[in-house]
Amino acid sequence: MVALVYLAIACVVFAPGVLSPSDWVGTEARRLQIAVEMVQSGDWLVPTLGHEPTLSKPPLFYWVTALLHGWLPGHDWLLRTPGPAMMWVTACLAHFLVRRSHGKGAAWCAGLGALLAPIVVATVPRAEIDPLFAGLTSVSILLMAYGAAFGQRATSALGGLVGGMAILVKGPPFAMFLVGTAAVWLRRRRGRGLPVALLAMAVPPTAYYLALTQRLQVGTLVDVATNESVARMALFTWGHVLDTPMHFVRAFAATLPFGLLLFFEYRGARRAEPDDAEAFVRMLAAAFFSSVLVLAVFPARPMRYLLPAVPLFFVAVSPSVAAFARQPWLTPGIRASLRALALLGAAGLCASPWLPAPMGWQTALGFLALAVLPQIATDGRRAVATLLVLPVVAAWTFLAPFADYRTAAREPFRAAGAVLRRAVDEAGANDLATLLHVHSAVLLHAGLLPPGDELARRDPTAPWLLMEEGAGPTGEWSHVARAELPPPAYVPRVRLQLPRVALLLMERR
């Protein structure tokens, strides 16, 4: 119980540092629009965007977001909490399992490491699919690995069931993390309990897609699954081949800072055949390395795709980190790294009065924290504590102001939504539709969720049409040529100029 409270405090401390952006960033608004349309239509089976089916992602994230939006509408920050909440669950589970397998010290390193990994702090508090998927995937692999290592088939089956929920968030990418664990499972435990776990994993997605086939054709679902996974490999180019070394560099960066301590407890003689505890952590490490190798053959390799594996890696190396923390001294490499960070902090602190926005008093505090590192981290325990606290300090001193600055530098979606709504009301454009991509944040702030045709599959027929000026079709449009955009049947009535794009409100002739 004490661990649950301390881990909850750690989660609450780091999350607000990057929950602060005043508007939606990235694809957050798009995800929210799908969830809001789900609430308004009452159709929880087929996600829609612009009232047209969008099947690129399974619906579990939309279900969670829709429930939160319907429960407390207007509290936008609440929609960013599922990711941190799931990572807290991951940290608590990691602490509990590692305490049983490796002791108290490793348990705290595992729980806090999984929760406060730099990539977790930087990317989890978002209204996006990846954080929820990461939490469910981490919980699933933890349970399956522990059950396999210690012969607890019920635990492995529970992990498989949670894995099925992760598949309902993002689909096939879950296999990237399962394949490494399954390989060690087969080698060290001959796959005992694996079939039961796989059967449990199949239950949630099978139940959903069987229900979905009553509404949509099976061929449509197969096409979507193919285009979202295997078909992407066809986009692989020589440019992606040349980027492969950087992919492995980014993967190594995702393991920092605990990755530097990976081999600390492995000095000296060790048994060739690992015991149950060692098999447990090896399965977790294998999940990380298998995801890195699988991503190497795909063209898109953003670090957020590795997010589910990062907590698993931090848990896997927690015994090594705990062994390092017991040392009353620091290695020369750690001391040199701390001095380098302190030098960087001192230089940044001296230059902070002349640094441009968004550098300010918050970033100055961050530089100060770096500058005093050698005076704080004087032994193994303090060094590990410092490595855990630094991402939290960075969240409040660097990430938070930069997140606000990036939000303000983008399109002023909130103001644009209010202006668009006023223009629609004054024009009496009640029967409105959208054509091609119109940013969801503008529509949400305008209180408009009109039917849309994002891929321009057909001729528009609505009395009023909203589209971005100069936009072109992203898919095949057989009836209207690209050069005829905007459609000749419509006359622009209102032009709303944003910093990067202009919106056209057009009336049919």
C-alpha positions as CSV (number, residue, x, y, z in Angstrom):
1,M,0.0,0.0,0.0
2,V,2.9,2.4,0.8
3,A,4.3,1.7,-2.7
4,L,1.0,2.5,-4.3
5,V,0.8,5.9,-2.6
6,Y,4.4,6.8,-3.3
7,L,4.1,5.8,-7.0
8,A,0.8,7.7,-7.2
9,I,2.5,10.8,-5.8
10,A,5.3,10.4,-8.4
11,C,2.7,10.1,-11.2
12,V,0.8,13.2,-10.0
13,V,4.1,15.2,-9.7
14,F,5.3,14.5,-13.2
15,A,2.1,14.5,-15.2
16,P,1.0,18.1,-14.7
17,G,4.3,19.3,-16.1
18,V,3.3,18.3,-19.6
19,L,-0.5,18.3,-19.2
20,S,-0.3,22.1,-19.5
21,P,-0.7,22.9,-23.2
22,S,-3.8,25.1,-23.5
23,D,-4.9,23.5,-26.8
24,W,-4.8,20.1,-28.6
25,V,-1.5,19.1,-30.2
26,G,-0.7,16.5,-32.8
27,T,-3.6,14.2,-33.5
28,E,-5.2,14.7,-30.1
29,A,-8.2,16.7,-31.5
30,R,-8.7,14.0,-34.2
31,R,-9.0,11.3,-31.6
32,L,-11.3,13.4,-29.5
33,Q,-13.6,14.2,-32.6
34,I,-14.0,10.4,-33.1
35,A,-14.9,9.9,-29.5
36,V,-17.4,12.8,-29.5
37,E,-19.1,11.5,-32.6
38,M,-19.3,8.2,-30.9
39,V,-21.1,9.8,-27.9
40,Q,-23.4,11.8,-30.1
41,S,-24.4,8.9,-32.5
42,G,-24.6,6.3,-29.8
43,D,-22.8,3.9,-32.1
44,W,-20.0,2.4,-30.0
45,L,-19.2,-0.3,-32.5
46,V,-18.0,1.6,-35.6
47,P,-15.8,4.7,-34.9
48,T,-16.5,7.5,-37.3
49,L,-14.8,10.7,-38.4
50,G,-17.0,13.2,-40.2
51,H,-19.7,10.6,-39.7
52,E,-17.9,8.1,-41.9
53,P,-16.3,4.9,-40.6
54,T,-12.6,5.2,-39.7
55,L,-11.2,1.7,-39.0
56,S,-7.5,2.4,-39.0
57,K,-7.4,1.9,-35.2
58,P,-9.5,-0.4,-33.0
59,P,-12.0,1.4,-30.7
60,L,-10.9,0.8,-27.1
61,F,-9.1,4.2,-26.8
62,Y,-12.2,5.9,-28.2
63,W,-14.4,4.1,-25.7
64,V,-12.3,5.3,-22.8
65,T,-12.2,8.9,-24.2
66,A,-15.9,8.9,-25.0
67,L,-16.7,7.8,-21.4
68,L,-14.6,10.5,-19.9
69,H,-16.0,13.1,-22.2
70,G,-19.6,12.1,-21.4
71,W,-18.8,11.9,-17.7
72,L,-17.2,15.3,-17.3
73,P,-17.7,17.4,-20.5
74,G,-15.6,20.5,-20.7
75,H,-12.7,19.2,-18.6
76,D,-10.3,18.7,-21.5
77,W,-7.3,17.9,-19.2
78,L,-9.2,14.8,-18.1
79,L,-8.8,13.3,-21.5
80,R,-5.1,13.2,-21.1
81,T,-5.2,11.2,-17.9
82,P,-5.7,7.6,-19.2
83,G,-2.0,7.3,-20.2
84,P,-0.5,8.4,-16.9
85,A,-3.1,6.2,-15.1
86,M,-2.1,3.1,-17.0
87,M,1.6,3.8,-16.5
88,W,0.9,4.1,-12.7
89,V,-0.7,0.7,-12.9
90,T,2.4,-0.6,-14.8
91,A,4.7,0.8,-12.1
92,C,2.7,-0.7,-9.3
93,L,2.6,-4.1,-10.9
94,A,6.3,-3.9,-11.7
95,H,7.1,-3.0,-8.1
96,F,5.0,-5.9,-6.8
97,L,6.4,-8.5,-9.1
98,V,10.1,-7.5,-8.9
99,R,9.9,-7.3,-5.1
100,R,8.8,-10.9,-5.1
101,S,11.6,-11.9,-7.5
102,H,14.5,-9.7,-6.7
103,G,13.9,-7.9,-3.5
104,K,12.9,-4.4,-2.2
105,G,15.7,-2.3,-3.7
106,A,15.1,-3.7,-7.2
107,A,11.4,-3.2,-6.8
108,W,11.7,0.5,-6.2
109,C,14.1,0.9,-9.1
110,A,11.6,-1.0,-11.3
111,G,8.5,0.9,-10.2
112,L,10.0,4.3,-10.3
113,G,12.0,3.6,-13.4
114,A,9.0,2.4,-15.4
115,L,7.0,5.5,-14.3
116,L,9.8,8.1,-14.6
117,A,11.7,7.0,-17.7
118,P,12.4,10.1,-19.8
119,I,10.4,9.0,-22.8
120,V,7.5,8.2,-20.6
121,V,7.5,11.6,-18.9
122,A,7.8,13.3,-22.2
123,T,5.1,11.5,-24.2
124,V,2.6,9.8,-21.9
125,P,0.4,12.7,-20.7
126,R,-1.4,13.1,-24.0
127,A,-4.9,12.3,-25.4
128,E,-3.4,9.9,-27.8
129,I,-3.6,6.2,-28.5
130,D,0.1,5.3,-27.8
131,P,0.2,6.0,-24.0
132,L,-2.8,3.7,-23.3
133,F,-1.5,1.1,-25.6
134,A,1.9,1.3,-23.9
135,G,0.4,0.8,-20.5
136,L,-1.7,-2.2,-21.4
137,T,1.1,-3.8,-23.4
138,S,3.5,-3.3,-20.5
139,V,1.1,-4.8,-18.0
140,S,0.4,-7.7,-20.4
141,I,4.0,-8.6,-20.9
142,L,4.9,-8.3,-17.2
143,L,2.1,-10.7,-16.3
144,M,2.9,-13.2,-19.0
145,A,6.6,-13.1,-18.3
146,Y,6.2,-13.6,-14.6
147,G,3.6,-16.3,-15.0
148,A,5.9,-18.1,-17.5
149,A,9.0,-17.8,-15.4
150,F,7.4,-19.0,-12.1
151,G,5.0,-21.5,-13.6
152,Q,1.8,-19.5,-12.8
153,R,-0.4,-20.2,-15.8
154,A,-3.3,-18.2,-14.4
155,T,-1.1,-15.1,-14.3
156,S,0.1,-15.8,-17.8
157,A,-3.6,-16.1,-18.9
158,L,-4.5,-12.9,-17.2
159,G,-1.6,-11.2,-19.1
160,G,-2.9,-12.6,-22.3
161,L,-6.3,-11.2,-21.6
162,V,-4.8,-7.7,-21.0
163,G,-2.8,-8.2,-24.2
164,G,-6.1,-8.7,-26.0
165,M,-7.2,-5.3,-24.7
166,A,-4.0,-3.8,-25.9
167,I,-4.7,-5.2,-29.4
168,L,-8.1,-3.5,-29.2
169,V,-6.2,-0.2,-28.8
170,K,-3.7,-0.4,-31.6
171,G,-3.9,-3.8,-33.2
172,P,-1.1,-5.8,-34.7
173,P,1.8,-3.7,-33.3
174,F,1.4,-5.7,-30.1
175,A,3.1,-8.6,-31.7
176,M,6.4,-6.6,-31.8
177,F,6.6,-6.9,-28.1
178,L,5.2,-10.4,-27.7
179,V,7.6,-12.1,-30.1
180,G,10.7,-11.6,-28.0
181,T,9.0,-12.7,-24.8
182,A,7.5,-15.7,-26.5
183,A,11.0,-16.7,-27.9
184,V,12.5,-16.8,-24.4
185,W,9.4,-18.5,-23.1
186,L,9.8,-21.3,-25.7
187,R,13.5,-21.6,-25.1
188,R,13.6,-21.5,-21.3
189,R,10.1,-22.9,-20.4
190,R,9.3,-24.9,-23.5
191,G,6.2,-22.7,-24.0
192,R,4.4,-24.1,-21.0
193,G,1.3,-21.9,-20.5
194,L,1.8,-20.0,-23.8
195,P,-1.2,-21.6,-25.7
196,V,-3.6,-20.7,-22.8
197,A,-2.2,-17.1,-22.8
198,L,-2.7,-16.8,-26.5
199,L,-6.2,-18.1,-26.3
200,A,-7.0,-15.6,-23.6
201,M,-5.4,-12.9,-25.8
202,A,-7.7,-13.7,-28.7
203,V,-10.9,-13.3,-26.7
204,P,-11.3,-9.4,-26.7
205,P,-10.4,-8.7,-30.3
206,T,-12.3,-11.8,-31.6
207,A,-15.5,-10.8,-29.7
208,Y,-15.3,-7.2,-31.1
209,Y,-14.5,-8.1,-34.7
210,L,-17.2,-10.8,-34.8
211,A,-19.7,-8.2,-33.8
212,L,-18.2,-5.8,-36.3
213,T,-18.6,-8.3,-39.2
214,Q,-22.3,-8.0,-38.6
215,R,-22.1,-4.4,-39.8
216,L,-19.2,-4.4,-42.2
217,Q,-17.8,-6.8,-44.8
218,V,-14.9,-9.0,-43.8
219,G,-12.9,-7.9,-46.9
220,T,-13.1,-4.3,-45.7
221,L,-11.5,-5.2,-42.3
222,V,-8.8,-7.3,-43.9
223,D,-7.9,-4.4,-46.3
224,V,-7.6,-2.0,-43.3
225,A,-5.5,-4.4,-41.3
226,T,-3.2,-4.9,-44.3
227,N,-2.8,-1.3,-45.1
228,E,-2.1,-0.4,-41.5
229,S,0.6,-3.0,-41.0
230,V,2.2,-5.2,-43.7
231,A,1.5,-2.8,-46.6
232,R,3.6,-0.2,-44.9
233,M,6.7,-2.3,-45.5
234,A,6.2,-1.7,-49.2
235,L,7.0,2.0,-48.6
236,F,10.5,1.1,-47.5
237,T,13.1,3.1,-49.4
238,W,16.9,3.4,-49.5
239,G,16.5,6.5,-47.3
240,H,15.0,4.3,-44.6
241,V,17.9,1.9,-45.0
242,L,20.4,4.8,-44.5
243,D,18.4,5.8,-41.4
244,T,18.7,2.4,-39.8
245,P,21.8,3.2,-37.8
246,M,20.0,6.2,-36.4
247,H,17.1,4.0,-35.5
248,F,19.3,1.9,-33.2
249,V,20.9,5.1,-31.8
250,R,17.3,6.3,-30.9
251,A,16.5,3.0,-29.4
252,F,19.6,3.2,-27.2
253,A,18.7,6.8,-26.2
254,A,15.3,5.4,-25.1
255,T,17.0,3.2,-22.5
256,L,18.8,6.1,-20.9
257,P,19.8,6.6,-18.1
258,F,19.3,3.0,-16.7
259,G,20.7,1.5,-19.9
260,L,24.1,2.7,-18.8
261,L,23.9,0.5,-15.7
262,L,22.7,-2.6,-17.6
263,F,25.8,-4.8,-17.1
264,F,26.7,-3.7,-13.6
265,E,25.6,-6.8,-11.7
266,Y,26.8,-9.1,-14.4
267,R,30.5,-8.8,-13.5
268,G,32.1,-12.1,-12.5
269,A,31.0,-15.7,-12.8
270,R,27.3,-16.5,-13.2
271,R,25.3,-19.6,-13.7
272,A,24.8,-20.6,-17.4
273,E,21.2,-21.7,-16.7
274,P,19.2,-18.8,-15.4
275,D,16.8,-19.3,-12.4
276,D,13.2,-18.3,-12.4
277,A,13.9,-14.7,-11.5
278,E,16.5,-14.3,-14.2
279,A,14.2,-15.9,-16.8
280,F,11.6,-13.3,-15.8
281,V,13.8,-10.3,-16.5
282,R,15.2,-11.9,-19.7
283,M,11.7,-12.1,-21.1
284,L,11.2,-8.4,-20.4
285,A,14.5,-7.5,-22.0
286,A,13.6,-9.6,-25.1
287,A,10.4,-7.7,-25.6
288,F,12.4,-4.5,-25.9
289,F,15.0,-5.9,-28.3
290,S,12.4,-7.7,-30.5
291,S,10.4,-4.4,-30.9
292,V,13.6,-2.6,-31.9
293,L,14.5,-5.3,-34.5
294,V,10.9,-5.4,-36.0
295,L,10.8,-1.7,-36.3
296,A,14.0,-1.7,-38.3
297,V,12.2,-3.2,-41.3
298,F,9.4,-0.6,-41.2
299,P,9.7,2.9,-42.7
300,A,8.2,4.8,-39.8
301,R,10.3,4.5,-36.7
302,P,9.3,7.3,-34.3
303,M,10.5,6.8,-30.7
304,R,6.9,6.7,-29.5
305,Y,6.5,3.3,-31.2
306,L,9.0,2.0,-28.6
307,L,7.1,3.5,-25.7
308,P,5.5,0.1,-24.6
309,A,8.9,-1.5,-24.4
310,V,10.7,1.2,-22.5
311,P,9.1,0.4,-19.1
312,L,9.8,-3.3,-19.7
313,F,13.4,-2.5,-20.3
314,F,13.7,-0.4,-17.1
315,V,12.1,-3.2,-15.1
316,A,14.5,-5.8,-16.7
317,V,17.6,-3.8,-15.7
318,S,16.2,-2.9,-12.2
319,P,18.3,-5.6,-10.5
320,S,21.5,-4.1,-12.1
321,V,20.5,-0.6,-11.0
322,A,19.8,-1.8,-7.5
323,A,23.2,-3.5,-7.4
324,F,24.8,-0.2,-8.5
325,A,22.8,1.7,-5.9
326,R,24.3,-0.4,-3.1
327,Q,27.9,0.8,-4.0
328,P,29.4,3.5,-1.9
329,W,31.3,4.9,-4.8
330,L,30.7,6.0,-8.4
331,T,32.3,4.6,-11.5
332,P,34.6,7.0,-13.5
333,G,32.1,7.0,-16.4
334,I,29.2,8.1,-14.2
335,R,31.3,10.8,-12.5
336,A,32.4,12.1,-15.9
337,S,28.8,12.1,-17.2
338,L,27.6,14.0,-14.1
339,R,30.4,16.6,-14.6
340,A,29.5,17.0,-18.2
341,L,25.8,17.6,-17.3
342,A,26.9,20.1,-14.6
343,L,29.0,22.0,-17.1
344,L,26.1,22.1,-19.5
345,G,23.8,23.4,-16.7
346,A,26.3,26.0,-15.6
347,A,26.7,27.3,-19.2
348,G,22.9,27.4,-19.6
349,L,22.4,29.1,-16.3
350,C,24.9,31.8,-17.2
351,A,23.3,32.3,-20.6
352,S,19.7,32.1,-19.5
353,P,19.1,35.9,-19.3
354,W,19.9,36.2,-23.0
355,L,18.2,33.1,-24.3
356,P,15.0,33.6,-26.4
357,A,11.5,32.4,-25.6
358,P,10.4,30.0,-24.3
359,M,13.5,30.1,-22.2
360,G,12.8,31.8,-18.9
361,W,12.8,31.3,-15.1
362,Q,11.6,27.7,-15.4
363,T,14.4,26.7,-17.7
364,A,16.9,28.6,-15.5
365,L,15.8,26.4,-12.6
366,G,16.4,23.3,-14.8
367,F,19.9,24.5,-15.7
368,L,20.5,25.1,-11.9
369,A,19.5,21.5,-11.2
370,L,22.0,20.2,-13.7
371,A,24.7,22.4,-12.4
372,V,24.5,21.0,-8.8
373,L,24.4,17.3,-9.8
374,P,28.0,16.4,-8.8
375,Q,27.3,17.8,-5.3
376,I,24.2,15.7,-4.9
377,A,25.0,12.4,-6.6
378,T,28.0,11.3,-4.5
379,D,27.3,7.6,-4.1
380,G,25.4,4.9,-5.9
381,R,22.1,5.4,-4.1
382,R,22.1,9.2,-4.6
383,A,23.1,8.8,-8.2
384,V,20.1,6.4,-8.9
385,A,17.8,8.8,-7.1
386,T,19.1,11.7,-9.2
387,L,18.6,9.7,-12.4
388,L,15.0,9.1,-11.4
389,V,14.3,12.7,-10.4
390,L,15.9,14.4,-13.4
391,P,13.1,13.6,-15.8
392,V,10.5,15.1,-13.4
393,V,12.6,18.2,-13.1
394,A,12.9,18.4,-16.9
395,A,9.1,18.0,-17.3
396,W,8.5,21.1,-15.2
397,T,11.4,23.2,-16.2
398,F,11.9,22.4,-19.9
399,L,9.0,20.4,-21.3
400,A,6.2,22.4,-19.9
401,P,7.2,25.8,-21.2
402,F,8.2,24.4,-24.6
403,A,4.8,22.6,-24.8
404,D,3.0,25.8,-24.2
405,Y,5.2,27.7,-26.6
406,R,4.7,25.1,-29.4
407,T,0.9,25.2,-28.8
408,A,0.9,29.0,-29.1
409,A,3.1,28.9,-32.2
410,R,0.7,26.7,-34.1
411,E,-2.6,27.6,-35.5
412,P,-4.8,29.5,-33.0
413,F,-7.4,26.8,-33.1
414,R,-9.5,28.1,-30.2
415,A,-9.8,31.6,-31.7
416,A,-10.4,30.2,-35.2
417,G,-13.1,28.0,-33.9
418,A,-15.0,30.9,-32.4
419,V,-14.7,33.0,-35.5
420,L,-15.8,30.1,-37.7
421,R,-18.8,29.5,-35.6
422,R,-19.8,33.1,-35.8
423,A,-19.4,33.1,-39.6
424,V,-21.5,29.9,-39.9
425,D,-24.3,31.4,-37.8
426,E,-24.3,34.7,-39.7
427,A,-24.4,32.9,-43.1
428,G,-27.1,30.6,-41.9
429,A,-24.9,27.6,-43.1
430,N,-26.9,25.1,-41.1
431,D,-26.5,22.2,-43.7
432,L,-22.7,22.1,-43.7
433,A,-20.2,19.4,-44.8
434,T,-16.4,19.3,-44.9
435,L,-14.2,18.3,-47.8
436,L,-10.8,16.8,-47.5
437,H,-8.9,17.5,-44.2
438,V,-10.2,20.2,-41.9
439,H,-8.3,20.2,-38.6
440,S,-10.5,18.6,-35.9
441,A,-9.4,21.2,-33.3
442,V,-11.1,24.0,-35.3
443,L,-14.3,22.0,-35.6
444,L,-14.4,21.1,-31.9
445,H,-13.8,24.7,-30.8
446,A,-16.5,25.8,-33.2
447,G,-18.9,23.2,-31.8
448,L,-19.3,21.8,-35.3
449,L,-19.2,18.1,-36.2
450,P,-20.5,18.1,-39.8
451,P,-20.4,15.1,-42.2
452,G,-17.1,14.9,-44.0
453,D,-15.4,13.3,-46.9
454,E,-11.7,13.3,-46.0
455,L,-10.5,11.1,-48.9
456,A,-12.7,12.9,-51.5
457,R,-14.4,9.8,-52.7
458,R,-17.5,11.5,-54.2
459,D,-18.8,14.9,-55.4
460,P,-19.9,17.2,-52.6
461,T,-23.7,17.9,-52.6
462,A,-24.2,19.8,-49.3
463,P,-25.6,23.4,-49.6
464,W,-22.5,24.7,-47.7
465,L,-19.0,23.3,-47.8
466,L,-16.0,23.9,-45.6
467,M,-12.4,23.1,-46.8
468,E,-8.9,24.3,-46.6
469,E,-7.7,26.6,-49.4
470,G,-5.4,24.8,-51.8
471,A,-6.1,21.4,-50.3
472,G,-5.8,18.4,-52.6
473,P,-7.3,14.9,-52.4
474,T,-5.3,12.3,-50.5
475,G,-7.0,9.4,-52.2
476,E,-8.5,8.7,-55.5
477,W,-11.3,11.1,-56.5
478,S,-12.8,10.0,-59.8
479,H,-15.3,12.8,-60.4
480,V,-13.5,16.0,-59.7
481,A,-10.0,16.7,-60.9
482,R,-7.3,18.1,-58.6
483,A,-7.1,21.2,-60.7
484,E,-10.8,21.9,-60.1
485,L,-10.5,22.4,-56.4
486,P,-12.3,24.1,-54.9
487,P,-15.3,22.5,-56.6
488,P,-16.7,24.7,-59.4
489,A,-20.2,24.2,-58.1
490,Y,-19.4,26.3,-55.0
491,V,-18.8,30.0,-54.4
492,P,-16.5,31.1,-51.5
493,R,-18.4,33.3,-49.1
494,V,-16.0,33.5,-46.1
495,R,-12.3,33.1,-46.1
496,L,-10.7,32.6,-42.6
497,Q,-7.0,33.1,-42.7
498,L,-4.9,31.2,-40.2
499,P,-1.1,31.5,-39.9
500,R,-0.5,28.4,-42.0
501,V,-3.7,27.7,-43.9
502,A,-6.9,29.4,-44.9
503,L,-10.4,28.0,-44.4
504,L,-13.0,28.5,-47.1
505,L,-16.7,28.5,-46.3
506,M,-18.5,28.0,-49.6
507,E,-22.1,28.0,-50.8
508,R,-23.4,25.9,-53.6
509,R,-24.5,27.9,-56.7
